């Protein structure tokens, strides 16, 4: 082969390679990125108790980031669209409709039972799955619908609280009820009455309004109860404990999972020492996945892991697992996939019954030295 021919072939090879490169480059530029799989997060971030919503948001965001770092949903990124429901009924409906209009397959919300009840008819009627890790109301239990939760309901809470009261020798009980979350507190007390044989006094108030603590404390202690159950969020639980101790009450305090955040110690101080909480959140979780999650929360958000952030993380991880097993992305297919499997999560074993209600253990959690410690399974 002559010199001229070799030069010609070399030039042809160079030009051809360049054209192939340019064609491939332009083709890759024209290729649209994969359509994300959208999940809505609708929680209270600015209304009363909104600070707790930040923990929920952060736990969910961390989970989404990890899902996407590991390949997303079959190559499609998982997109979390966050909305502030402001702990307000009108806003709940507005933001949930906005999420549905953006094409989310599921809405993760809300952080109060009453708010989830408000959202339920709007969301589930539009072929969108409503999922929550915080709602305990019995009103939504036992339904074959587009609602699913990883939180236990008030049937279990009420029964387990009755067991705890019996073991503590409580024969008369005063219950402080924050009616801003009446879907939770009314169901809780209704079940408790069926299983607690002693005398029970109910004292209601609304944390969104001015609280006359002198009157509340007087009403709680009017029948000299053996025990006080507080169905209130962490800050109000701490304040109530302080007021009751100052009034001379020296009996046991019992609270719910609603109070299981460090805010309880900020407001309650020494008054909440020895308090028992009825909860499915194990504060002494030593599961390697949980320890890794807690470390990532510190690194990413400069915050300790809490009962709210870990529940959000768990829910997103369960949803992503189910989405990967869906034959097409739809609420009906996602529900099928969710119910088709049991899950071993960083919080333990999770299973759903046929209606999407969760099956998991409940614990007595005790406050000791400004820390939550698991006492036993109830």
N, C-alpha and C positions, 0 to 999 in steps of 0.2 A: 504494500500500500504506500502510495507516494506521500511526500510531505504535505502537499496541498490538500490531498484528501483527508489526511489526519487532522489538519487544522480545521477543515470544514466540519468534520464530525465532532471535534471538540467544541466548536462554536455552537453547533446544533444542540449538543447535549446541555451546554450552559444555558442557552435560550429556553430550551424545553423545560429544564428544571426550574428556571425562574418563573416561567408561565404557570407551571403546576403549583409552585409555592404561592404565587399571587392569587390564583384561582381558589386554592384552599383557604387562604387568608380571608379573601372577600366572602367566601361561602360561610366561614365561621362567624364573620362580622354580621352577616345577614340573618344568621340563625337566632331566633328569639329565645330568651332564657326560659327555662321551664316554669309553667304556671304554679304559683305557690298553693299549698293547701292551707286554707284560712280557718283559724279558730279565734273566736271572740272571747275576751275576758272582761266581764262587766261586774265591777265591784265598787264599793264605797271608798273613795280616795280623799274626799274633801268635806263630806257631811260629818255629823256627830260620830265619833269613833273612827274617823277616816285614816288615822295613823296606822291602824292595824292592816288596812288595805295595802299599804306599801310592802308589807312582808309577803302578802299573797302575790302581788305583782312581781316582786323580785324572785320568789321561788319559781313562778311560772316562766319568767324570762330566762332564768338559768337553765331550766329543763329544755326550753325551745332551742337555746344556743347549743346545748349538748346534742340534741337530736340532729340539728343541721350540721354540726361538726362531724357527725358520723354518717352523713349521706342523706339526711332528710327522709322523706317518704318516697322510696324508690326513685331517688334523684330529684324529687321535687322539694323545695324548701318548705318548712313549716313556718307559717306566718302568724304571729300573735297580734291581734288588734285590740288594744286596751281602751276601755271606755270607763269613765267615772259615773257611777249611777247616783252619786251624791246622797245616798240613803233617802231617796225621795221617789215616791210612786210615779209621778209624772215623768221624771227624768229616766227612771228605769225603763218605762215603755218606749221613750224616745230613743235611748241609746241601743236598746235591744233591736228595735226596728232598723236602726241605722246599720247595725252589724249584719242583720239578715239581708238587707239591701246590698251589702258588700259581698255577699256570697259565702258567708262562713258556714261550715258544715255542722259546727257545734258552738254553743255559747257556754262558757265556763262562768257560772254565776248563780246566785249572788252570795254575799257574805253574811246575810241575815235570813232566817227562815221566812219572815214576813215579806222580805223583798223577793225571795224566790217564788213565793206564792203569787205575788203580783205579776211576776214575769211569766209564770207557767202557761196561762192560756194563750198569750200572745206568741210565745216562741214555739211551743209544741204544735200549735195549729198550722204552722207554716213550714212543716217538714224540716224542722231544725232541731237538733238534739240539745236539750238543756241538761248540763251536768254540773254537779256541785260537790265540794268537799267540806261544806260547812252547814248545810241545812239539815235539821233534825226533825222538823214537823212531821206528825203522823198523817197530816192531811194529804200528802202526796205518796203515801205508802201503799203498796199492794195494787198498783195500777200498771196495766200493760200499755205503755205510752212512750213518748219520746223524752222521758226523764230518767236520769240515772245518777246515783250518788255513791261516794266512797265514805261518807260519814254515817254513823249509825243513827237510827231514829229514836224518838222519845219513848217508844215502847220499851226498848232495851234500857235506856237511861233511867226511866221511872222504876223499873223492876230492880235494877242494880242499886239504885239509891235506897230503895226500901231495905235491901239486904244490908247495906252499910249502916243504916240507921238502927236496924235490929242489933247488929253486932256491937254498936256503940252504946246500946241500952237506952236509946232515945225513945221516950214514950209520948212526948208532946213536941211539936215542931212549929216554928214560925218560918214562913217562906217569903222572901223578898223578891218581887217579880217586876222586872223592867218591861213595861207594856209597850215599849218602842219595838220590841221583838215578840209580840204576843203569839205569833205562830209557833214559836218555840216554847215560851214559858207556860202557856195555857195547856198545850199538849203534855208537857212534862208533868205538870201538877195533876192533870186529869189521870194519867197513868199511875202516878205515885199514890193518889188517894185509894186506888183499887188494891194496892199492895201494902200500904202502911196502915196498921190497925190503930195507931194512936190518934191523939187530937192534933189537928192541923189548922193553923191560922194563916190566911193569905193577906199579904200587904202589897198592894200594887202602887207603882209610881211610873212616871215617864221621864227618862233621862234627858230627852230633848227639851224639856221644860224646866223651870225652876223647881228645885227639890227642897221641900221643907223637912230638913233632916230631923229636927226636934220631933215633929209629928210622926215621921216614919219610924224613928227609934222607939217612941212611945207605943205605937201600934204593934211593933214587933215584940216588945217585951210585956205587953198588956196581960198576957196569959202565962207569964213566967215559964217560957219554953225550956225544954231540956236541950234543944239544938236549934240552930238557925241555918237554913238553906238559902243561899243567894243565887238566884238565876239572873245574873247581871254580868255585864262585861267587866274586864279586868280592873279598870280605873274605878268604876262605881263599887265593885266588890271590895277594893282596898279602902275606899272612903267609908263604906258602911261598916266594915270591920273596926276601923278606928273609932267611929262614933259609938258603936255598941260597947266596945271595951271601955271607953270613957264614961259610958252610962252605967257601968258596973257589971255588965254581962260577962261571965267567965266560962260559959259552956262551949261545946264544940261548934266550929264553923264547917259547913259543907258547901262546896261550889261546883260549878259545871265546867265543861271543856271551854266554855265561853270566856272563862277567867284565866285560862292557862297561857298567859304571856308574861314576860318580865315586867310589864306595866303594873301588875298586881303588887310587886314588891316596892315599886316607886311610890304608890299611893297608900299601900297598907302597912309598910314597915314591919315592926315587931308584932303588930296586931294580927297579922295573918299567919304568924308562926304556928305550926301544927295543923293548919287548915287541911281538910281532905277535899280532893276534887274527883269527880266521877268522869272518866275520860277514856278514850281509846288511843290516846297519844302517849307512847312510852317515852318519858323524858330521859331515861338512861339507856337509850338505844345504842348498842355497840356493833350493830351491823356494819361491815366494812363500807357498803355503799352509802350508808347514812353518814359515817364519819368523813367520807370523801365529799359528800354534799355539804356538810357543815364547814369543812375547810374551804370549799369553793365559795360559799356564801361570804366568808370573811375576806377572801382574796378579791372577790368581785364587787361586793357592796359594802364592805367594812361593817358587816352586821353579823350578829350571832344567828344561828339557825333557830327558828321558833316553831311552835305547833302550827302556826298559820302558813309559814313558808314551806315547810316540809310537806304539808297536805297539798299545796298547789303543785309542787314539784312532782309528787307521786301521781296526781291526776293527769298531768301533761304526759308523763311517761307511759301511763296506762293507755291514754288516748293514742299516742304515737304508735305503740305496739299494735293496737287494734287497727289503726289506719293502714299499717303495712300489710295487714291480712284482709283488707277489703277488696272485693271485686268491683271496683269503681267507687268513687267517693260520693256517698249520699248519707243522709241521716239514718235511713233504714238499714243500709249496709253496715254503717258504723255501729249501730246498736247490736246487730247480729254478731259482729266480730267481738264486741265487748263482752257479750254474754256467753260467747262460745269458749271462753278460756278462764282459768284461774291464774292469779298473778302472785309472784313472790317479789315484793317490792322492798325498798329500803325501810319501810315501816312494818314489814311482816307480810303474812299471807292474806290475800284479798280475794273474795269470791262474791259473785252476785247471784241472787235468786232469779227466777224466771221473769220477775217484774223490774229488775234492775236495782233492787234494794240490797245493801251490802251485808256481808256476813263477816264479822271480825270480833276479836275479844275486847272486853272493857275492863279497865283497871281502877283501883283506888290509887290516886296520886297524893302524896303528902308534901306540904311545904316544910322545909327544914333548912335553916340558915340561908334564907333568900334563894333557895333552889327548889326545883320540883324533883321529887324522888318517887319512883314507883314503889308502892307498898305491897300490892298483890293483885292478882286477877280476881275480879268479882264473879 
